[in-house]
C-alpha cells in the first residue's frame, strides 16, 4: 500500500481548504470552548486531544470504507446519532444538576486538575466525536476530493490527508481552548460568573445534543 506524496500546490490547496473550515466555529469548537471556560486551559486541551482522537477513528473508517457502510444504513446512522445526542444531553444535565461542595466556587487554575480528571475529560471528548455521524460524513466527503488514484493507494492518501487535517485542527482548536480557558480564568474571580458559566456549559452541551438529534438522516 504505497503512494506518491502530493504535489506542493495540491498540499497548499488542502491546507487552505482545511483552515477555512477549521477557523469557523462549529459544534466541536463550541464543545471545546464550553469545556475550557468551565474547567480551564488544561481541560480544554484535553478536550481537543479527545475530539481529535475521535476524528482519527472517523478518518481510518473513511479510508477503509467503514464510514460508507455506516452511512448507507439508516438504522446504524440513526443509532449512532441518537447515542451521541443522548450523551451530550447527559453531560449538560449532569453539569447543571451537579451539587458542588460549599468551597467549590473558589477560583480554579489551569493546573488544578488531577490526572484522573483530565483523563475523564479526554475520554469524554473521544466519545463525543466518535458518536457524531456528521463527522464521519464530513471526512467521507472532504478527503476524497484531494485523492488522486494515479498516485497510489487511495486509503493511504486519505490517511495522509486525514493526519494533516488533524494536525491543523489541533492548532486551531487548541488556540480556541487556550483563549477560552484564559478568559474563564480571568473572569473566575467573580462568583456570578462562576455560577453562570456552569449553566453556559450545560446549555452548550444540551444545545449540541438537540441539534444532533434533530439533524437530517444520512440519506438527506
Secondary structure, 3 states (H helix, E strand, C coil): CCECCCCHHHHHHHHHHHHHHHCCCCHHHHHHHHHHHHHCHHHHHHHHHHHHHHHHHHHHHHHCCHHHHHHHCHHHHHHHHHHHHHHHHHHHHHHHHCCCCCCCCCCCCCCCCCHHHHHHHHHHHHHHHHCCHHHHHHHHHHHHHHCCHHHECHHHHHHHHHHHHHHHHHHHHHHHHHHHHHHHHHHCCCHHHHHHHHHHHHHHHHHHHHHHHHCCCCCC
